[in-house]
Amino acid sequence: MARQMSMRGGMKGGAMKGGPRPKAKKGTLKRVLSMLFSNNKRLMFIVFICITISAITGVASSLFLKQLLVHIKTGLADGWDAALKGIISLIVVMVTVYGTSIICNLIQTRTMAKVTQGFLHQIRTNLFNKMQSLPIRYFDSHLTGDIMSSYTNDTDAIRQLVSQSIPSMYSALISVTTLLVIMLTSSLWLSLVMFLGVFLMILITKKVGGNSAKYFIKQQHSLADEEGYIQEMIQGQKVVKVFCHEQESKQNFDVKNDQLCKDATSAHTFANILMPIMGNLGNILYVLLAFIGGLLVALNVNNVTIIGKVEDSALFIITIIAFLPISKQFTGNIAQASQQINSIVMGLAGASRLFELLDQDPEEDHGYVTLVRCRIDKDGTITECEERTGHWAWKHPHKADGTITYTELKGDIQMFDVDFGYNPEKIVLHNVSLYANPGQKIAFVGATGAGKTTITNLINRFYDIADGKIRYDGININKIKKADLRRSLGIVLQDTNLFTGTVMENIRYGRLSATDEDCIEAAKLAYAHDFITRLPDGYNTMLTADGGNLSQGQRQLLSIARAAVKDAPVMILDEATSSIDTRTEALVQKGTDRLMQGRTVFVIAHRLSTVRNSDVIMVLDQGHIIERGSHEELIAKKGKYYQLYTGAFELE
């Protein structure tokens, strides 16, 4: 296990430090929109219809202002009878338009909230389901905190993209297009001045917004890096404190926190100055338009519109008065769109990280041999059945002739000339061969990094071998479906993992169909029943924080009980008694001896006293099996095992 952990550390370090930081990849927005629309076409149609109506009605105030001023001019010139009727009609239209806008905004907001939460539900479901299909290699090479950042920071960034940025950009597009038509039909010359100002605004947005987006992407990754470090420190607080590394931990955190602060400051500096710049440019443009409009009136330029001639200065002044709020709305929408750039970039960066996880290759499984319940007749005939009989068989379909054969599950495991390396350039197992007959107890001993845990990782196919062959009951292990293979194995790891739930639920995790009586029997077998009955609520005691309210030894006993209730024909005990005191170890040894009866058992142990009664003891050194035999045979050889057992050579 120690070797595995050091290997994991190296892989993680390379993953986190070696490669370039991912960026928002090309096609990410298209993929987000495809996911968004795939299950919400009708609702998104309603959303965009409502946004379109709201955006168009939102710019109608400029038209109402011009019409109102025309009616007032008419009333002053020709009398108020006709003018008042026009004003009342205009007010009715205004109330209708703005009422429609309010209703559309309400529908759009509520519908978009439903769409967004449904979209996030789909994202989280896809992420979690994908995580269950990934190979162990992925988790060995990625920090847990970095993966968790995808569920939190990246998901929140994509939420903002979907719920705010995309609707806001579409609304701004509709508003700008509508205002553009109104401006061109009002005054060509004032529109040209407006376009020059907008061109300047776009250049500034590209420059300032581009820098802001760059730092927002850096901020996203710095945040993931910091959270990954925090998660590691939380998990390793005991280690930090026992080695008095609090100060070093603070210093390392300060480096990551300073980097996050630097990236976030740069990002928000550019983001925060963009809006004031755009706002002031809009104000300057507003004043400039008023000045040029007044200048045109002073010069008595009459032909200033696309549609027809302006008949008098008063009507042209009304056009200028109506044009100014249009320009304000136009620049305001441009500014709004520029502000969404940062959120869009952050959302796309987060989406890229999410899709990077979702696009990881799942654990490959080309197996076709399955594990089924069966009946075994007196003549040895195996018949598949649904009811529980206590017997299992490998169902092996043969593609060549279409026949199906059944092989009784006995736990006969053999390895032939196996080579393996966690990295192709560094082989950690060399030419390993072993033969474990049903019911045998095979022990692996050797120094840390010798390859003991690696062998068991190959048996349960957490990793696949580079060369050689592994057979299970005579069947090539690669032909067996991984899920069925692992159903036949009971594993007790050195690092226990208990889940939030009752003691009974944690034991039942080994076999979900187990009854309460099965779980209690398994606990008795593991000598856990005694301490469980002394807990406040016995088997209904709630465990939290990985069983933090239990001692390390008690947690390990529950882990053994969980493996016992699985009732698998092959057991793997990886330092199963490493966290148990000598007295408890003696009890557990009796329990495991009972548990091992009729089963093939692989034991990894540093305490050589726990492997004395093994049928075969294999001594590993740097990935090679250098000795094998029973305890007595190896002692008689006076080789490496003899040195380890007598203390002439320390195991570690």
N, C-alpha and C positions, 0 to 999 in steps of 0.2 A: 504493500500500500504506500509505503514511504516513497518507493521508487516511482510509483504512479503519480503521486502528488508532485514530486519534483519535476517529472515529465510534464505534468499539466502546467506547472508554473512556467516552465520554459516556453511551452506552446502559447500560453496566454501572453507572456511578455512579448513574444514575437508578433502576435496578432495585434497587440495594442500599440506597439511602438514602431514596428518596422515599416508598415505600409503607409501610403498617403491617406489622408482623411477623405472619406467619400463625399461627393458633391451631389447636387440635384441633377439627376441624369436626364438625358434627352428622352422625351416621351413619357415622363412621369406625370405631367399634367393630364395628358391624354388618358393615361391609365386610371388616374383618380376619377376623371369625369366618366369613364366607362363603368367603373365600379359604382359611382354615384347614381348613374342613370339605369344601370342594369336591373335593379329591383325597385326603382322608384320613378319609372317613366311618367306615370299619370300624375303623381304628386309634383314632380319637377316641372311638368308642363303647366300645372296650376301655379306654381311658384313664379315661373318666368312670365306667364301671362299677367299675374298680379304686379310683378316688378315693372313690366312694360307699361301697364296702365298708370301705376304710381309715378313712374318717371315722366311720362308725358303730361299727366295732370299737374305734376310738380312745377313744370315750366310754364304752365298756363297763366300764372299770375302776371307775367310780362305782357301777354296779349290782353288780359283784362284791363291792365293799367292803361294801355294805349286806347282801347275802346272807351274806357271811362272818360279819359281826357277828351276824346273826340266828341262824346255826348255832351260834356260840359261846354266845349267850344261851340257846339251847335246850339245849346240852350242860351248861351250868352249872345249869340248872333241872331238866332231866329225865334227865340221864345222857348219856354220850358215845358210846354205840354208834350210835344213829341220826345223831347230829351228825357223827361222823367220816365216815360214809358220804356225808353231804351235802357235807362239806368236800372229800372226795376227788373226788366228782362235779363239784364246782364248779371244782377245780383242773384237771381234765381239760378242762372246757369253756373255762376261761381259756387253757390252752395251745393248744387248737384255734383259738380266736378270734384270739389274738395271732400264732399261726403263719400263719393266713390273712391277717392284716393285713400281715405281713412279706412274704409272697409277692406280695400285691397291690401293695405299695409298690415292690417290685423290678420287677414287670411294668410298672407305670405309669411308673416312672422311665426304663426302657429304651425303652419305646414312645414316650414323650413326647420323648425325645432324638431318636429317628428322625423323628418328626413335625416337630419344630422345625427340624432341619437340612434336611429336605425342603422345608419352608415357606420358609426363608431361601434355599435354592437357587432356588426358584421366583421369589422376590422379586428376587434379583440377576439372574436370567435375564431377567425382565420389564423390569427397569431398563435393562440393557445393550441389549436388543433395542429398547426404546423410544428409547434414546439414538441408535441408528443411524437411526431414522426421523424424528428431529427436524430441522427446517430449520436452516440456518446462523444465521439470525436469533436463535434461542434461545441458541446458544453465544456469540454476539456480545453478548448482553445479560445473561449470567449468569457470575459468576466460576467458574473451574474448581474452585477450592477449595471453593466452596459446593456445587457438584454432587457433588464427591468426599465431602463430609460426609454426603450421602444414603446413599452406599455404606458408610460407616463408622459414624458416630454414630447416625444415624437407624435403620440396620439393626440395630445393637446394642440400641437402645432397644426396637424391636419384637420382637427376640429375647427380651428379658427379659419383655416383656408376654405373649408366647405361651408361653414355657417355664416361667415362674414365677408371674406375677401371675394369669393366668386360672385355672390349676389351683388355686392357693392360695385364691382367692376362692370358687371352687366348693366346695372342701374346707371352708372356713370356713362357708359357707352350709349345707351338709349337717350339719356338726357342731353349729352353732347351732340348727338346726331340731330335731335329735335331742335335744339337751340341753334345749331348750325344752319338749318333750313330757315328758321325764323330770322336769323341775322342777315342771311343773304337776300331774303325777300324784303328786308327793311331798309338796308343801306349797304351797297357794295363797298363804298369807300371806307366806312367805319369798320366793315368786316375785314378788309385788307389790313387795317391797322391792328385789329384784334388778332389776326393770324400771325403777324410778326411777333406780337407779345407771347402768344401761345408757343410759337416755335422756340423762343428763348426759354420758356418754362420747361419745355420738353428736354432741351439740352441740359439744363440744370438738373432736372430729375434723373437723367441718364447718368450724369457725373456723380452727383451726391447720392442718389439712390443706389447706384452700382456699388459704391464703397460701403454703404450701409448694409446692402444685401450680403456682400462678402463677409463682413464681420458678424452678421447674424448667423450665417452658416458656421463660422468658427465658434460662436457662442454656443450653438446647439451641441457641437461635439465636445467642447470644453466642459459643458454641463454634464454630459454623459460620462466623461472621464472622471469628473469630481464625484459624481454619485456612485460610480463603480468603486472608487477608493473608499468612500464613506461606508458602503455596504461591506467591503472587506474588513474595515476596521471594526465595525459593529460585530461581525462574526468572530473576529479574532481578538476581542477585548481582553480575554483571559491571558492570551499569549502576550499581548502588548504590555499588560500590567506586570506579569510575572517576570518579564525581561526588562522592565522599567524603560520601555521605549515610548513613553507618552510624549516626551519632548521631540523625539525624532518624527513621531507620527504627526505632531502639530506642524513641524517644519515642512514635511512632505505635503500636508494638506494646504499649508500656506502657499506653496508653489502652485498647486493646482487651482486654489481659490484665487490667487493673484492673476493667473492666466485667464480664468473665467471673468474676473472683474475687468481686466484689460480688454478682452474681446467684447464684453457686454457694454463697457463704457464707449468704446469706439463705435459699436453698432448703434447705440442709442444717441450718441452725439450727432452722427450723421442723420439719423432718423428725426431727431428733435429739431434740427436746424432746417430741415427740408420744408416743414409746414410754415414756419414764419417767413422763409424766403418766398414761398409760393404765395402766401397771403399778401405780403408787401408788394410783390410783383403784380398781383391782381389789383391792389389799390392804386399803384402807379399807372397801370393800364386804364383803370377807371377814370382817373384824373386826365390822362392823355386823351381818352376818347371824348370826354367832356370839352376839353380845350379845342380839339380838332373840330368837333361838332359846332362849337361856338364860332370858330374861325370860318367854317363853311357858311354859317348863317351871316356872319359879318361881311363875307365876300359876295353874299347873295348868289351862291351857287345853287341853282334850282334843280338841275338834272342830276340828282344824286342817288336815285334808286334804280333797281333793275326793272321794276314794274312801273312804267309810266313816269310822269314828271311830278315834282312837288309844286303845287300851285302857289303856295305862299309860305312865308317864313314861319308863321304860327304852326302850321301843320308839320313842318320839318322839325320845329322845336319839340313838338309832341313825339315825333319819331326818335329824336335824340334822348328825350326823357325816358321813353320806353326801352330804348336800346341799352341804356346804362345798367339797369338791373339784369338785363339779359346777359351782358358781359360779365357781371358779377357772378351770376349763376354758372356761366360757362367756365370761368377760371376756377370757381369753387369746385366744380366737378372734376376738372383737370387735377386740382390739388388733392381731392379725395382719392382719385385713381392713383396718384403718385404715392400717397400714404399707404395704399394697400400693397405696394410692391414688396415692402419688407415682410409683411405677413405672408404674401404669396411665396416669396423665396424661402422663408422659414418653413412654411407648410410643405413646399416641394422637397426641401432638404430632409424634413422629417419623414415625408412619404417615401423618399429614396431609401432611407434607412429601414423603414418598415418593409418595403418591397425587397430589399436586400435579404432580410430575414425570411420573408415569404418565398423567395426564389431559391433558397438553399435546397440543395438536393436532399430528398428524404433518404432515410435509411433504406438501402437496397435489400430486397428480399426476393430471390428467385426460387425459393423453396416451394415444393408442391407436396411433400410428405407431411401429413397431419396426424395429430394425436387424437384418438377416439376411445370412448369407453367400449368395453368388450366383455364377452363371456368366453371362458375357455373350458371346453368340454374335456372329459376324461381322456379322450384320445388325442388331445392337444389341438383340436380344431378351434380356431378363433373366429368368433362371430361378433360383428359390430352391433351395439345396442345403445339405447338412450338412457336406461336406468343405471344407477350407480351400483357397480358390482365390486369395486375395489381393484379391478384389473383395467389396464390400459394397453393399447396397441398402436403401433405406427401403421397408418393407412398409406400404402405406397402404390400409387397408380403408375403403370408402365406405359409410356407413350408409344413404344414400338408396336405392341400387340393389343393395347387397350385393356389389359388385365389389371386386376388389383390384388395385391398381396398384403397380408397382415403379419406384422412382427411384434411379438410381445415386448412391452417396455420393461426392460430388466435393469438398465443402468450400466451396460457394458460400454466403456469409453476407451478408445485407443487413439493415440497420436503417433504419426509416422513422420520422422524427419522434418519437423515443423520449424520454419524460420519466420521471424516476425520482427517488425520495427514500427514504433509509433510514427517515425519519419523514415521515408525510404532510404535516406542516406545513412541512417544509424540503426542497425539491426541489434535488437536486445535479446532475442532468443535464437540459438544456433542449433540446428539439427536435433531438436528435442523429440524424443520418443518415449511413450509410456503406455502401460497396459493396466487398466483398472477393471477387474472382473466384478460382476454384480456382488454386492455385499462387502467388498473390500474397503479398507480405510487407507487412503494414500495421503502421506504427509509430505509437505514441502518445507525444507529448512534452508537457511542461507542468509547471507548478509543483506542488508537493505540494498535494493537495486539489482538483486541477482536474477529477478524475473518470476518470482513466485506468484504474485497477483496477476501478472500478465498472462500466465497459463490459464488461470480461471477466467480471465476476460475473454480468452479465445474459446473456451468451452461454451460459455453462454453467448458467444458471438457479439459481444460489445464491439469487438474488432475482428476483422477477417485476416486470416494468415496470408503471408507473402508467398510461402512455398510449403509443400508437404501435404499431409492429409489428416483429417480427424474423422473418426467413425464412431457413431453412437448406435449401439446394438446392431453393428454391421452395416449401417447406412451412412453414407457420406453426409457429414453434418451440413454441408451447403445445400443439400436437397431438402432438408427439413425446414419448414416455415419457422421463422424466428420466434413468433408468438407461441407456437406449440412447443418448440424447443425449451423456451424459458418456463413454460408451464410445468415442465418435467423436472425443473431444478429448484431446490430450496437454497436460499443464500442468506448467510448472516455476515454482514460486513463489519469491519472494525469501527467505521463511523456510522453510528446508529442514526436513523432518521425516523422520528415519530411525528405524527400529524395532529393537527388540532381536532380533538374529538375525545371520546371516552376511551378508557383502557380497553374495554371490550371491542370497540370499533378498530383500534389499532392492531389488536391481535387478529381480528377478522380480516384485516387487510391482506393477510396471506391467502385467504380463500373466502371470497365474498359470500359463497353459499353455505359457509360453516354455521352451525347452530351455536347457541350459547354454550351448550354442553360440550361441543367440540372445542370451543375456545378455552373453556375452563380446563378441559383435559390436557390441552396443549400447554397451558400455563403450569399445570401440575408437572407435566413432563419436563418443562424447563426450570422447575423449582421457582417459579415466579408467583404461584398461587398464594404462598404464605404472606409475602409482603403486600400483594394486591388486596387481600382481605383486611389488612390493617390500614389501608388508605381510607380517607374520610367517607367516600361513597363506594368503596370497593371497586368492582368492575365498572361502575358507572362514574367513577372519578374522571373529571374533565382534565385533559392534558392540553397545555398551550406552550407556545415558544419551544417547540421541539422537545417537549417533556422536561422543561426547565424546573418543574416542581418535584422531579425525581432525581435520585443520585445517578451517577454514570453507570454504576453496576446494575441498578434497577432498570435503567433504559436498555442496557444490553440484554438483560433477561427477557424483557418484553420483545426485543428483536428476535431472540431465539424462539420464544413462544410463537411469534408470527410465522417463522419458518416452519415450526413444528406443525402448525395447523394446516399448512399447505400439503403435508403428507406426500412430499415428492420422493421419487425413487433415488434421486441423486442430490446430495447435500454438499454445499460449499461453505466451509467455515473459515472466513478470512480474519484471523486474529480475534475470534469470537469471544475469547476470555481475557483479552488484553486489559479491559477496564474493570475486572472483577477481582476482589481480594482473594487471598489464598483459600479461606474457608468456603466462600461462595463458589470458587473455582472447583473445589472438590465436589460440591453438590451438582454444579452444572456438568461436570465431567460424567457423573452418574447419569444425569438426564440425557446428555448427548450420546452416551453409550447405549441407552435405551432407544434413543431417536435413530441411531445409526444401524440398528439391527435390521438386516435384510436390505440395507441401502448401500449404494456406492457413495463414499464420502471422501472429499478432498479437504485437507486441513492445512492451513498456513499458520504457523505458530513460531514465536520467538522463544516461548517457554518450552524447552525440550521435554520437560516432564509431562506435557500434555500429549506428546506424540509417541511415547514409549510403546503403547499398545497398538500402534499402527501396523497394518500388514506389510506395508512397504513405505520406507522413508527415502525420499529423494533429496540429495544435497545439491543445491544449485550454486554456481559461482559464475558471475558475469555472463549469464544466459546459457550456460552449459550445465548439463547434469553430469556431475563428476563422481557421484557415488549413489548407489541404490541398494536397498536390502532392508531386512528387519533390524530392529534395535540391536539385538544380540549379534547379528552378522556384521553390522557396521562397527560396533564396539570391538569385535574381534579383529577387524581389519586395521584398527588403530590409525585410521586416516583422518580426514577433515572432520567428520562427524564425531569421532572419538575426541579430537581436540576441542570441539565445541562443547561436547557434553561434560568433559572433565574440567573445562575451564582453562585449558592450555591455550585456547584461542577464543577470544570474545566474539560472540555472534555479531555484535554491532561494530 
